[in-house]
Amino acid sequence: MSSSEDFLQELRALKIGNQDAVLELLPFGKGRAFSVWIRPEAWRQVAVLLRSRSEFVCLENLAAHRVNDELLISLFVRGRPTSAEVYSELIALRCSVKSDGIEAFFSKQTLSQVWPVAEQMEQEALTRFGTVGAQ
Amino acid sequence: MSKRVTLSTELLPWTIGPFHQSLPSPMLLNILSDGEVISSVGVESGLGHRGLERASEKHKWANLFVYADRVDPECAAFYELATALAVEEVGEIAVPDRAQDIRVILCELNRVSSHLGYIARMARVVGAETVFHYIVRDRERLLDLFELLTGSRFSFNFLRFGGTSIDVTEGFLERVLEACELMRVRLKEYNDLFTFNQAFIRRTAGIGVIAAADAENYALSGPNLRASGFSTDLRKAIRYSRYSHVDFNVPVGKGHSGVRGDCHDRFLVRLYEINESLEILRQLAHGISPGEYLNEAFKSQDPLKISVQRGEAYSRIEGSRGLIGCYVVSDGEDHPARVQYATPSRSAVALLPVLLEGALVEDLPIIIASLDISLSEVDK
């Protein structure tokens, strides 16, 4: 079993209150990638869980994308660079938030304490989609 | 009664930038130093923001390459390839083998050219002006090859969805082989003159050390990551394009002259990577696949009338500075709904405050240059 599949099993059991944190698990694109749709309120908790696993330490990217009045936020986390197999694995954590609520979302669910590079990425998304930088 | 005089030990605040000789491009460093030792550094970037992602979403699919080129002009081929791979995945567009070979040739030439630029900057920052001029002279040979293949020396706009804009020009592959031979001779000269010169080693060995844990925490990639002892390279890990058909090694930092992950290791890894790229180029120039340079379906189609089916994709490739990601979303229109790039220099900039803390002020330009940061790709 690959490290990402192992993690996905653990995720399925995760609860926020009495609800499942994970809404949907899907393969993402070609190759060894998974898309994990989660409740926005579980964003930080799932990220902490992911970071605590030794295989997934590298935050690669954070992308936001507007669909109608919602913003889809995707967090791409890759495997450790210890082996080619693990390095090629990718998990995309995804959630949707109201498009005018991205500031509130990042202020509550910021990942800056989880990954040191997250703050810069969140700032980039805020500049583009926040109320100041909204286009 | 004699008056006792003591040296002040208050921290000295000072700023470097946004325009300064020791910075790769516009950025601001807010520094607190204790004498000659840097206590803390705050980094401000974004001064070169051009809104490239937003601009590319406003234009047709075919125009994406124009904007991809400008994310980091020194690494244009990599951004073109990352963009092409993402869009081709969304649109399920097949790419002929020959076109993939040409793409890899362009990327490896770009890797050599980018690494030569790096070596030249490192030479200049330690005061080796002669070496700087030798390298810039040799890099011109590569820019000539870009011009021969794409018509441009920078910002190629050469890739197309489903292949490349034209086939390799007559005599191009022979010129590539000649350039490879010349570069091998030149690399030996650089080594004799500069790489293992004690003056250069003393200025770079043992400083700016990136520990393996920091390399992971800050998601470093590319030569900066490999200099810290990891042998991972996406060309080997996911073998995109035609990298599964070429044989090459992945150089890793070993602490040759100082400590693993220091400035000299980062320099050496890039130098050795040039050798590996030359080997890839030699293999492809000798055995380029026959066939078409562009998917037949796109040959007769007006590029500006291309539309891509609904979907999303995230491509990842190994650029010369590290991992480049391209996230593309299509809603079925004649232009992309979202284009976003993950850039390797972003991690290097985030790591700067950690790396510079405790360093000597005199080492600051060398440490910054050794990371091969492109603010262009950070600011976008």
Contacts between the chains, C-beta under 8 A, distances in Angstrom:
chain1	res1	chain2	res2	distance
A	28	B	314	7.2
A	29	B	89	6.0
A	29	B	313	5.2
A	29	B	314	6.1
A	30	B	89	6.2
A	31	B	238	6.0
A	33	B	314	7.4
A	57	B	216	4.8
A	57	B	217	6.8
A	58	B	216	6.2
A	58	B	219	4.1
A	59	B	219	5.4
A	60	B	219	6.0
A	60	B	316	7.8
A	60	B	323	6.9
A	60	B	325	6.2
A	60	B	342	5.7
A	61	B	314	7.7
A	61	B	325	5.1
A	61	B	327	6.9
A	61	B	340	7.6
A	61	B	342	3.6
A	63	B	314	7.9
A	63	B	327	4.4
A	63	B	338	7.4
A	63	B	340	4.4
A	64	B	340	8.0
A	65	B	312	8.0
A	65	B	327	7.9
A	65	B	329	5.4
A	65	B	337	7.1
A	65	B	338	4.3
A	65	B	340	7.7
A	66	B	338	7.8
A	74	B	314	7.9
A	74	B	327	7.0
A	76	B	314	6.4
A	76	B	325	6.7
A	76	B	327	7.9
A	76	B	342	7.1
A	78	B	219	7.6
A	80	B	216	6.3
A	81	B	215	7.6
A	81	B	216	6.7
A	81	B	221	7.8
A	81	B	225	5.9
A	81	B	230	4.1
A	81	B	232	4.1
A	82	B	230	7.0
A	82	B	232	7.6
A	83	B	232	7.4
A	84	B	232	6.0
A	84	B	233	7.9
A	84	B	236	5.6
A	84	B	237	4.0
A	85	B	237	7.6
A	87	B	232	4.3
A	87	B	234	7.6
A	87	B	237	4.9
A	88	B	234	7.4
A	88	B	237	4.2
A	88	B	238	4.8
A	90	B	314	7.6
A	90	B	316	7.5
A	92	B	314	7.1
A	115	B	217	7.5
A	115	B	219	7.5
A	116	B	217	6.0
A	116	B	218	5.9
A	116	B	350	6.0
A	117	B	218	5.8
A	117	B	219	5.7
A	117	B	346	6.8
A	117	B	347	5.7
A	117	B	350	4.5
A	120	B	346	6.3
A	120	B	349	7.6
A	120	B	350	5.7
A	121	B	346	7.6
A	128	B	53	7.7
A	128	B	54	7.3
A	135	B	54	6.4
